[in-house]
Amino acid sequence: MIPSFCNQSITRLRAKTKEVRGTTIPDWSNPNTITLSPVSVQPSASSVSLDGRVLGVTDSYTVYCNPDADVLVGDRIIFENNTFLVDEEPRNWQSPTGRVSNKQFTMIRYKG
């Protein structure tokens, strides 16, 4: 269980699948949606691409949630009206007593 000061919420979107020409692909037209709460969302990194053509910005956040939260790599997360991508496999962190064990993952938003 994560600490009581973790009081934010996120919305997890997971694509359903469909078959196209014999291949199963994600179908984002009507994703499976759930709200995860409580969570703690903390900024972790930001980068800017200044290659001269397009200004590209990448923002990433670390999310801490309950160990049983249903989040997978490739899911999309809506937080503060922005859509992020879960870009790594979520990991469970075990505390010595188990009282503050949590699941942690990074979500990224690309702009530009």
C-alpha positions in Angstrom: 0.0 0.0 0.0 1.4 3.4 -0.9 1.5 6.2 1.7 -1.5 8.3 2.4 0.1 11.5 1.0 -0.2 9.8 -2.5 -3.6 11.3 -3.4 -3.6 11.8 -7.1 -5.5 9.9 -9.8 -4.6 8.8 -13.4 -6.7 7.2 -16.1 -5.2 4.1 -17.8 -6.2 3.4 -21.4 -5.4 -0.1 -22.9 -6.0 -0.8 -26.6 -8.3 -3.7 -27.5 -7.0 -5.8 -30.4 -8.3 -6.5 -33.8 -7.1 -8.7 -36.7 -6.0 -7.1 -39.9 -4.8 -9.2 -42.8 -4.0 -12.1 -40.4 -2.1 -10.0 -37.8 -3.4 -9.0 -34.4 -2.9 -5.2 -33.9 -3.9 -2.7 -31.2 -7.2 -1.0 -31.7 -7.2 2.4 -30.0 -10.6 3.4 -31.4 -12.4 2.2 -28.2 -9.8 1.5 -25.5 -10.4 -0.2 -22.1 -10.3 2.5 -19.5 -9.9 2.5 -15.7 -9.1 5.1 -13.1 -6.2 4.4 -10.8 -6.1 6.0 -7.4 -4.3 6.7 -5.2 -1.1 7.4 -7.0 1.8 9.8 -6.8 3.0 11.3 -10.1 6.5 12.9 -9.9 8.4 14.7 -12.7 11.6 12.8 -13.6 13.1 14.2 -16.8 12.7 16.5 -19.7 14.6 16.9 -22.9 14.5 19.3 -25.9 15.5 18.4 -29.4 16.9 21.5 -31.3 17.8 19.9 -34.6 16.7 23.0 -36.5 13.6 21.6 -38.2 11.1 20.9 -35.3 11.3 21.8 -31.6 10.7 18.4 -29.9 10.1 18.1 -26.2 10.0 14.9 -24.2 8.6 15.0 -20.6 8.7 12.0 -18.4 7.1 11.3 -15.0 7.6 8.5 -12.5 4.3 7.1 -11.1 4.0 5.3 -7.8 0.8 3.2 -7.3 -0.5 0.2 -5.4 1.3 -3.1 -6.2 -1.9 -4.6 -7.7 -2.5 -1.7 -10.2 -3.3 -3.0 -13.7 -0.6 -1.2 -15.8 1.4 -2.7 -18.6 4.1 -1.4 -20.9 2.4 0.2 -24.0 -0.6 1.5 -22.1 -1.6 5.1 -22.3 -2.1 7.3 -19.3 -4.2 10.5 -19.0 -2.9 12.9 -16.4 -3.7 16.6 -16.1 -5.4 16.5 -19.5 -2.3 15.2 -21.2 -1.8 11.7 -22.7 1.4 9.8 -21.9 2.8 6.4 -22.9 4.0 3.8 -20.4 7.4 3.2 -22.0 8.8 0.6 -19.7 7.7 -2.5 -17.8 6.2 -1.5 -14.4 8.2 -2.9 -11.5 7.0 -3.9 -8.0 9.1 -2.5 -5.2 8.8 -4.4 -1.8 9.4 -2.4 1.4 11.0 -4.3 4.3 7.7 -4.4 6.2 5.4 -4.5 3.2 3.5 -1.4 4.5 4.7 0.9 1.7 5.3 -1.5 -1.1 4.4 -0.1 -4.5 4.4 -0.4 -8.2 6.6 2.1 -10.1 6.7 3.0 -13.8 7.7 5.8 -16.1 5.4 7.5 -18.5 6.5 9.8 -21.3 4.8 12.5 -23.4 6.3 13.7 -26.7 5.5 17.1 -28.1 6.7 18.5 -31.5 
